[in-house]
Amino acid sequence: MSTAKVAISIDNQLLKEVDLLVKEKIYPNRSNVIQEAVKEKLAKITKARLERECSKLDTDFEQAMAEEGFSQEIESWPNY
């Protein structure tokens, strides 16, 4: 995986907490702490977006479509 260097500004107290994670050997360095935090935040944003989109679905319609597809499919299954 390729990486890029970036410069960020970070609150002093937050940086102390990051440094504590490194000092306690939970992470090998600041970059890993921040990279992991960004990954987790992006995953949460993606999940929240998916949840919002799913909440727009008409569950009765989706259930009916699933049952219709399943009933048609099961008729084509071979008998054992």
C-alpha positions as a Markdown table, in Angstrom:
| # | Residue | x | y | z |
|---|---|---|---|---|
| 1 | Met | 0.0 | 0.0 | 0.0 |
| 2 | Ser | 1.4 | 3.3 | -0.9 |
| 3 | Thr | 1.3 | 6.2 | 1.5 |
| 4 | Ala | 1.4 | 10.0 | 1.3 |
| 5 | Lys | 2.7 | 12.4 | 3.8 |
| 6 | Val | 0.3 | 15.1 | 5.0 |
| 7 | Ala | 0.6 | 17.9 | 7.6 |
| 8 | Ile | -2.3 | 18.3 | 10.0 |
| 9 | Ser | -3.1 | 20.5 | 12.9 |
| 10 | Ile | -4.3 | 18.7 | 16.1 |
| 11 | Asp | -5.4 | 19.9 | 19.5 |
| 12 | Asn | -2.6 | 19.6 | 22.1 |
| 13 | Gln | -4.7 | 17.4 | 24.4 |
| 14 | Leu | -5.6 | 15.1 | 21.6 |
| 15 | Leu | -1.9 | 14.8 | 20.6 |
| 16 | Lys | -1.0 | 13.9 | 24.2 |
| 17 | Glu | -3.6 | 11.1 | 24.1 |
| 18 | Val | -2.1 | 9.9 | 20.8 |
| 19 | Asp | 1.4 | 10.0 | 22.2 |
| 20 | Leu | 0.2 | 8.0 | 25.2 |
| 21 | Leu | -1.1 | 5.2 | 22.9 |
| 22 | Val | 2.3 | 5.1 | 21.3 |
| 23 | Lys | 4.1 | 5.2 | 24.6 |
| 24 | Glu | 2.0 | 2.3 | 25.9 |
| 25 | Lys | 2.9 | 0.4 | 22.7 |
| 26 | Ile | -0.7 | 0.1 | 21.6 |
| 27 | Tyr | 0.4 | 1.6 | 18.2 |
| 28 | Pro | 4.0 | 1.8 | 16.9 |
| 29 | Asn | 3.8 | 5.5 | 16.0 |
| 30 | Arg | 1.5 | 8.6 | 15.6 |
| 31 | Ser | 0.9 | 7.9 | 12.0 |
| 32 | Asn | -0.6 | 4.5 | 12.7 |
| 33 | Val | -2.9 | 6.0 | 15.4 |
| 34 | Ile | -4.2 | 8.7 | 13.2 |
| 35 | Gln | -4.5 | 6.4 | 10.1 |
| 36 | Glu | -6.6 | 3.9 | 12.1 |
| 37 | Ala | -8.8 | 6.7 | 13.5 |
| 38 | Val | -9.4 | 8.0 | 10.0 |
| 39 | Lys | -10.3 | 4.5 | 8.7 |
| 40 | Glu | -12.7 | 3.9 | 11.6 |
| 41 | Lys | -14.4 | 7.3 | 11.0 |
| 42 | Leu | -14.7 | 6.7 | 7.2 |
| 43 | Ala | -16.2 | 3.2 | 7.9 |
| 44 | Lys | -18.8 | 4.8 | 10.3 |
| 45 | Ile | -19.7 | 7.4 | 7.7 |
| 46 | Thr | -20.1 | 4.7 | 5.1 |
| 47 | Lys | -22.2 | 2.5 | 7.4 |
| 48 | Ala | -24.4 | 5.5 | 8.4 |
| 49 | Arg | -25.0 | 6.3 | 4.7 |
| 50 | Leu | -26.0 | 2.7 | 4.0 |
| 51 | Glu | -28.3 | 2.7 | 7.0 |
| 52 | Arg | -30.0 | 5.9 | 5.7 |
| 53 | Glu | -30.4 | 4.5 | 2.2 |
| 54 | Cys | -31.8 | 1.2 | 3.6 |
| 55 | Ser | -34.3 | 3.1 | 5.8 |
| 56 | Lys | -35.8 | 4.6 | 2.6 |
| 57 | Leu | -36.7 | 1.1 | 1.3 |
| 58 | Asp | -40.3 | 0.0 | 1.5 |
| 59 | Thr | -40.0 | -3.1 | 3.6 |
| 60 | Asp | -43.3 | -4.6 | 2.6 |
| 61 | Phe | -42.5 | -4.2 | -1.1 |
| 62 | Glu | -39.0 | -5.6 | -0.6 |
| 63 | Gln | -40.4 | -8.6 | 1.3 |
| 64 | Ala | -43.0 | -9.3 | -1.5 |
| 65 | Met | -40.3 | -9.1 | -4.1 |
| 66 | Ala | -38.1 | -11.5 | -2.2 |
| 67 | Glu | -40.9 | -14.0 | -1.7 |
| 68 | Glu | -42.0 | -13.8 | -5.3 |
| 69 | Gly | -38.4 | -14.5 | -6.5 |
| 70 | Phe | -38.0 | -17.3 | -4.0 |
| 71 | Ser | -41.3 | -19.0 | -4.9 |
| 72 | Gln | -40.4 | -18.9 | -8.6 |
| 73 | Glu | -36.9 | -20.2 | -7.9 |
| 74 | Ile | -38.0 | -23.1 | -5.7 |
| 75 | Glu | -40.2 | -24.5 | -8.4 |
| 76 | Ser | -37.1 | -25.0 | -10.6 |
| 77 | Trp | -35.1 | -26.9 | -7.9 |
| 78 | Pro | -34.6 | -30.6 | -8.6 |
| 79 | Asn | -36.2 | -33.2 | -6.4 |
| 80 | Tyr | -33.7 | -35.4 | -4.4 |
